[in-house]
Amino acid sequence: MTIKAFISAALLAFAPLPLAAGSSSASNPVLPVAEVSTFADQVQKDLAARGVRVAIVGRMGRDPDSLPEGVTYTHLGFWVFSRITMSDGRTGEGYRVYNLYQRAGDRTVSDLIQDSPADFFAGAKRLDAGIIIPDPRLQTKLLQVIGSPTYAALHNPRYSVLANPATDQFQNCTEHTLNVVMAAVYDTADPAQIKANIAAHFQPQVIAVDGLQRALAPALSQALSTADHGPVVGTATFGSLARFMQTHDLSAQTYRITPQGAFRF
C-alpha cells in the first residue's frame, strides 16, 4: 500500500480529534467547537489525500483586515503524521501539530507545544488555513530534525511578535519554524550557522509597526519589541516563508483551505 493510500484510509476511518482542554488555544476558543473540529478534520483529510508526512500550516488568529499588509496567517506550525492515542485509549493515525505558543500568564515567554489539529484551529478568527507542503525530500529531513533534540534546541523562549529572524534575541512561531527548515536544508544544528544562512538567503516581511500596534490587544502588545531590528522592521511570516521555499524549490505545493475547499493563492 502506498503512503497516500495508507494515510487516507487511516484518517477517513478515524474520528476528528476533539479539543484538548489543557491546550493553549482550546482554553479560549473563538469559534464554535463543532465547526472547528470539522474544519480541522477537513484539513487533515486534504493532507492525507496528498500523501503528506509533514506540512507547514498557518491559521488566521486575528481578523486579516486589521493586520499590516503582507500578514494574513498569524500562527503556524508543523503538522506531522503520527500514531495518536486518544483520551479514551483508542489509537489511530492522524496529524500532530508541533508549534510554539505564548504563555497565557506572560506573553513575552513561549513554549513548544504539541497539540491536535482541532486545538490548533481553536484560536482561529476565521476557518482559513495556509498550507505549505515541503518537497518530499525535505519532508524526510524535517521529520529527522523534528524527532531530534535539535528541534527543542532551536527554541528561544524570549517572545516577540516582530522577532528579527536573522538574530537570536527574540523569537516567534514562524522564526522557530524557519530555524527548523534551515536546520533540515543545511544539515546543521549549529544556531550560528542557521542564523547566517537566514541572513544570507531569507527575505523577511517588512512590517508597518504602527499598524500592528493598533491591531494588537494591550496584553499582546507587551510581546511586541523592535529592539533586535535596525531602521527597517522585518519578521518571518507565513508569506515570506512560502516565498523563500518556492524560490529555492523547497516546496511541492502552496495553497489555502477554507470550509468551501482548497484554492490556489
Order of alpha helices (4+ residues) and beta strands (2+ residues): alpha-alpha-beta-beta-beta-beta-alpha-beta-alpha-alpha-alpha-alpha-beta-alpha-alpha-beta-alpha-beta-beta
